[in-house]
């Protein structure tokens, strides 16, 4: 299965982008510092800080993501 990763998925442009992609049938992984209230089977949320290498490494490891560039 392929996922589209959206950063800052809990607010503003990131949230709208995630919701639009879900509506179009895509599977989305949202990354943000805070929890999300997007409730959809096509959406998986991961809390992490993209400015912190350890936070990002832990998020990738805990969620079995194979690659993040």
N, C-alpha and C positions, 0 to 999 in steps of 0.2 A: 504494500500500500504506500502511496506517495502522499506526503503532507506538504502544505505550504506553511512556512514559519512566518509569523507576524510579530514584530517587536513592538513594545509599548501598546500591547493589545487591550489594555484596560481603560484607555481614554483617548479622546480626540480622534485623530486620523487613523491610528492603529486599530482602535475599536471599530470604527466604521468600515475599515478595510476588512477586518476579520469577519464581521457580520455579513458584508457583501459577498465575500468568498464563500461563506457557509450557505448563503441563500442561492448561490450559483452551483451548489453541490460539491464543493471542494472540502476536503478534510484539512482542518487548520489546527496548528499548534500555536498558541498564543504565549508570548513571554512578557512578563511585566514584574515590577517590584511588588505589587499588591495583588490580592486575590481578585478573581473575576466573577461576575454574576451571569456571564453568558452560559446559558444552559441548553446545550444542543449535543446530540450524540456525535456530530461531526467536529466537535471542538474539544481540544484538550489544553488545559492551562497549566503552565509551569511558572512558579514564582522564582525569579532569580534577578540578580543585578548584573547587567551586561557590562558594567564598568569594572567588575571584580572578577578576575580570572578564576579564582577558587569557586565562587558562586556559580559561574557558568559551567565549569568542569563538573561540579556536583550535580547540576541540573541535567547535564548530558548523560552522566553515568546513571543517575537514579531513574531516568526515563528511557533508558535503552536507545538513545539516539546514536546512530552510527557515525554521523558526520555533521559538523556544524562549521560553516566557513563565514 
